Amino acid sequence: MTIAVGEKLPDVKLMKAGENGPEPVQSADYFAGKKVALFSVPGAFTPTCSAKHLPGFVEKAEDLKSKGIDEIACTAVNDAFVMGAWGKAAGSAEITMLADGNGDFAKAVGLVMDGSGFGMGSRGQRYSMVVNDGVVEQLNVEAPGTFEVSSAEYLLNRI
């Protein structure tokens, strides 16, 4: 079942690239006590994700923070090495890259897509959300193959 506005995010282990390699991050700890703009992409370095989705959040980072967002995070069913490299390549120091290598977070929030037709296997759907102290305040899930409601601009206009 897909997570809904008003529900608490499940506690799942994610990973992020650290100076000494992958570092575990518990979602309950990461989202506690702050307001986070979280967006999910089907895959790092993929066309729409690299050309539009991530760059939009990089571009709108200050605008989001001026509206009360404490942190901006991106998740994808990729490993921490790939997410770290993608973050560096995109110049996204303002974005925390949270690797969901096994897809546990995507499954726990009920936002999984089948990318096997593209050789990608099970992936997280494209979406954005605002999470306040671990509780979903806004959720914008894309229809398959679209990029309309999960952009930074869309999220910003709804805060």
C-alpha positions in Angstrom: 0.0 0.0 0.0 1.3 3.5 -0.9 2.1 5.8 1.9 -0.3 8.7 2.3 -0.2 12.3 3.6 -0.4 12.3 7.3 1.4 8.9 7.7 4.8 8.4 9.3 7.6 7.2 7.1 8.8 3.6 7.9 12.1 3.1 9.5 14.4 1.7 6.9 18.2 1.6 6.5 19.5 3.8 3.6 23.1 4.5 2.7 25.0 7.6 1.7 28.5 8.0 0.4 30.9 9.2 3.0 34.5 10.1 2.9 35.5 6.5 4.0 32.9 4.7 1.9 29.1 4.0 2.4 27.6 5.1 5.7 24.3 3.7 7.0 21.5 6.1 7.6 18.3 5.1 9.4 15.3 6.9 7.9 13.7 7.5 11.3 16.8 9.3 12.5 17.4 11.2 9.2 13.8 12.7 9.0 13.4 13.3 12.8 13.0 16.9 13.9 13.3 18.6 10.5 11.4 19.4 7.4 12.8 17.6 4.3 11.9 17.9 0.7 12.5 14.3 -0.6 12.4 13.3 -4.2 12.8 9.9 -5.8 14.1 9.0 -9.2 14.1 5.7 -11.0 17.9 5.8 -11.5 20.9 8.0 -11.1 22.4 9.1 -14.4 19.2 8.3 -16.4 18.0 10.9 -18.9 15.1 12.7 -17.2 16.6 12.3 -13.8 19.9 13.9 -14.8 18.5 16.5 -17.2 15.5 17.7 -15.3 14.7 16.2 -11.9 18.0 16.6 -9.9 19.0 19.9 -11.6 15.6 21.4 -10.7 16.2 20.7 -7.0 19.7 22.1 -7.2 18.4 25.2 -8.9 15.5 25.7 -6.4 17.4 24.7 -3.2 17.5 28.2 -1.8 13.9 28.9 -2.7 12.8 25.7 -0.9 14.9 26.6 2.1 13.4 30.1 2.2 9.9 28.3 2.5 11.0 26.4 5.6 12.7 23.3 4.1 15.6 22.3 6.3 17.1 19.7 4.0 16.7 18.3 0.5 17.3 14.7 -0.2 17.2 12.4 -3.2 16.7 8.7 -3.1 17.0 6.0 -5.8 17.4 2.3 -6.1 21.2 2.6 -6.7 24.2 2.0 -4.5 25.9 4.7 -2.4 28.9 4.8 -4.8 26.6 5.6 -7.8 24.5 8.1 -5.8 27.7 9.8 -4.5 29.2 10.0 -8.0 25.9 11.4 -9.4 25.7 14.0 -6.7 29.2 15.2 -7.4 28.7 15.2 -11.2 25.5 17.2 -10.8 27.1 19.8 -8.5 24.5 19.1 -5.8 26.2 19.9 -2.5 22.7 21.1 -1.3 21.2 17.7 -1.9 21.7 14.6 0.4 21.9 11.5 -1.8 20.3 8.6 -0.1 21.0 5.3 -1.7 18.2 2.6 -1.5 20.3 -0.1 -3.1 18.0 -3.0 -2.2 14.8 -1.0 -2.8 13.8 -1.4 0.9 12.6 2.2 1.3 10.7 2.1 -2.1 9.0 -1.1 -1.0 8.2 0.2 2.5 6.5 3.4 1.2 4.7 1.4 -1.5 6.3 3.3 -4.4 8.0 0.6 -6.5 8.0 0.4 -10.3 8.9 -2.4 -12.7 11.8 -1.1 -14.8 12.6 -4.6 -16.2 11.5 -3.6 -19.7 14.5 -1.2 -19.6 16.9 -3.7 -18.0 16.6 -1.9 -14.6 14.6 -4.4 -12.5 12.6 -3.1 -9.6 13.0 0.6 -9.0 11.5 3.4 -7.0 8.8 5.5 -8.7 9.4 9.1 -9.5 7.9 11.3 -6.8 8.4 14.2 -4.5 7.3 14.7 -0.9 7.6 17.0 2.0 8.3 15.2 5.3 8.0 17.1 8.5 9.5 15.3 11.6 9.0 11.9 9.8 5.4 12.5 8.7 4.4 13.0 5.1 2.9 16.5 4.6 2.8 16.5 0.8 3.1 13.6 -1.7 3.3 14.0 -5.5 3.6 10.7 -7.4 4.2 10.7 -11.2 2.1 8.6 -13.6 4.4 6.2 -15.4 6.6 7.9 -18.0 5.7 11.4 -16.9 7.5 14.3 -15.3 4.9 16.8 -14.2 4.2 16.7 -10.4 7.5 15.7 -8.8 9.6 18.6 -9.9 11.1 21.1 -7.5 9.0 23.9 -8.9 5.8 22.0 -8.5 6.7 21.1 -4.9 7.7 24.7 -4.1 4.4 26.1 -5.5 2.5 23.8 -3.1 4.4 24.7 0.1 
